Amino acid sequence: MKTIIKITFWIILAVWISATVATEVQKGYGQICGVVLDQDNRPIEKCNIYQDQTGSGAVSDETGFFRITDLPTGSYDLRLSCPGYNSLNREITVKEGDISYLSISMIQSANLKPRQEQKSVLVNPHRTGSWWIIHFDENDNPIFSLK
């Protein structure tokens, strides 16, 4: 029963997102929306989602939701990084006028500090509405770096 409720929730969320952002998609461009979850299907906040091709990215909110807008059509390699979790890459194709959806499950890392003990820096490299968070490990090495 809980599984059916979860699936229904995600379908309703996807339809709602489509309805609210469909008018924002420009010709020749698309969007990526998604949710970042842990192994127990709990949302992960402050996860960095970044792609090198255009330099755009997003940070997941308290519900695990993220959105990257104004992406030219094509294939992208998204890099995901979150304190306390193993980083991962995910390939996705953006189609003109479409919103591509992702549901990403992150795996906790045994060799990183817990989330609340991580050092972080807030960055706005393009002086736009998009902000990224760079997290550092115990040796002050960036777990996620922007190019």
N, C-alpha and C positions, 0 to 999 in steps of 0.2 A: 504494500500500500504506500509506504514512504517513497519507494522508487517511482511510482506512478505520479505522486504529488511533485517530486523533484523534476521529472520529465515535463510535466504540465507547466510548472513554473518557468523552466528554461524556454519552452515554446512560446509562452505568453510574453516573456521578456524579449525574445527575438522579434516577435511580431510588433511589440511596442517600440523597440529600437528602430525597426524598419520604418514604422509610421512616422516617428519623430525626426529621423535624420534623412529620409529619402529625398526630401526637397533640397537638402544641402549638397547633394552630390552633383558636381558639375560635369559637363560633357567632356569626355576624354579622361575623366578621373573616377576614382572609386574610394571606398573607405574600408578599413578593417576595424571590426568591433569584436570584443571577446570578453571572456572572464577567466581569471587565474584562480585555481583552486589548489588546496593541498591534498594529500593522500586520503584524507577523511572527507573530501568534498566541502571543506570550509573555505570561504574566500580569503585570498591573500592580498593584503593592502600594501601599497608602496613597492610593487614589483615593476621593474623597468622593462619596457618593451621598446626595442629600438631596431631600426634597419638602416644600413649604411648607404644604400643606393641614393636616397634623397635626403638623408640625415634627419628624418622625422621620427618621432617616437611618442610614447605616452607613459604615464605612471598609473597603475591600477588604483582605484579608490577603495573605500572601506568595504564595498561589496565585491571586490575583485574585478570590477568592470573597467575596461579601457576602450579608447577609440582613437584611431589615427585617421585623420581626414586629409583630403586633397592629395591623394596619391595617384600619380599617372598610372594608367593601365600597365600591367606586366606582372612578372613574378618577383617576389621579395623573400629574402631570408631574414626572418625576425630573430633577434637575439633577446632572450629573456633572462633577467637576473634579479634575484630577490635575496635579501639577507637570510641566512639560515637554510637556503635551498640550493641544490645543484643548478647551475646555469644550463640553459638548453637553447637550441636553435630550432626554428620551425619554418618550413617553406610554405608560402601561400601565394595564390594568384589573385590579382585584383582586376576585375572586369569593369568596363565602362558603365557608369551609372549604377553599379552594384555595391552592395555592402557585403563583404566577406566576413564570416563569423568563425571564431575559434573558441574552443573550450580547452584550456590547457591545465594539465595536472602537474604540479611541481613535486619533486622528491626532496625530502629533507636531507641535508648534508650533515654527516657526523663530524666533519672537521672544521665547521664554521661556528662562530659564537652564536648564541641565541639572538633572535631579532632585536630584543630590547637593549643588548649590549653593543651593538654595532655602531661604528662611527659613520656618519653620512654627511653629504654636502648637497645642497640644492643648487641646480644649475639651469640657467636659461640662455643657452649659447646663441640663439638666433633672435633674442629679444622679442619673442612672440608669446602667444598664450600657452605654448608648450613648455613644460618644466620637466627636468629629469633629476633623479636622485642617484648619486654615485655613492656606493657603500664601500667600506674598507675593511679588510680582515685584520687580525691581531697584529700583523707586521706592517700595517698601514699601506698595503698594496690594494689598488682598486679591484673590487670584485666585478665591476661593470665600468668600462671606460668609453667615452665618446670619442669618435674620430673627427 
